[in-house]
Amino acid sequence: MGEADITGIEPSTADLGFARLDLDRATRTGDPEVVFGAGKTPEQIVASLSRLREAHPDRAILATRVDATAREHCRRQLPEAEVDDRARTVVLGTAPAGRGRVAVVCAGTSDLPVAQECATTVTVFGAQADLIVDVGVAGIHRLLSQVERIGAADAVVAVAGMEAALPSVLGGLCGVPLIAVPTSVGYGWHMEGLTALLATLNTCSAGVVTVNIDNGFGAGVAAARIARASYRALAAAPPGA
């Protein structure tokens, strides 16, 4: 998964009728195309996963936002796939050895579906995912007990709903790249996560960047690539540097 050289690459696609799969994405970016399951039929999801796996036999292929009916169809048609009901993901194939580590930090149990989607994405995209759950700021001692573990990662993803204070607090405790994922979890008029999104966008902690509401996948991709780059840089450094 090094730097891709796109010079001279001829576009390669697989036309399934309902989708035109991008078979060159791994060459260009280091990672195969991911199937976004929302709005697709169970049969379309299975066909897309199977064709991408055929094109990338040495890689794991990921489908996200797969509904319950489609997940059951994947279990029947792709018995070798790993289906996660909480994350709503399906993974076909074996993930590469993890290079670099991402701490996926979850404020509360209600945020776990998004955090698990993120952790699965990190793994499929070639980094190690360290999922740390239920360390929200309502019990700050729970978070403080994990700060050393979190700060030792190559990248951190902080997943939080309500007022989404967790990313801001972690931004003041850790000096590694930190990605905030606001979630649509909260009481009353939390505006489907808009309150959490605005909180993370307006954080006073330096170095916190934010993805869209509930976007565990997007955060996982970015964090995995940061971790992989960190791993490569350390591997290339001369001894004692």
Secondary structure, DSSP 4 states (H G I P E B T S, - for coil): ------TTPPP-EEE-SS-EEETTHHHHHSS---EE-TT--HHHHHHHHHHHHHH-TTS-EEEES--HHHHHHHHHH-TTSEEETTTTEEEESPPPPP-SEEEEEESSGGGHHHHHHHHHHHHHTTSEEEEE-S--GGGHHHHHTTHHHHHTSSEEEEEE-TT--HHHHHHTT--S-EEEEE-S--SSS-GGGHHHHHHHHT-SSTTEEE--TT-HHHHHHHHHHHHHHHHHHHHHSPTT-
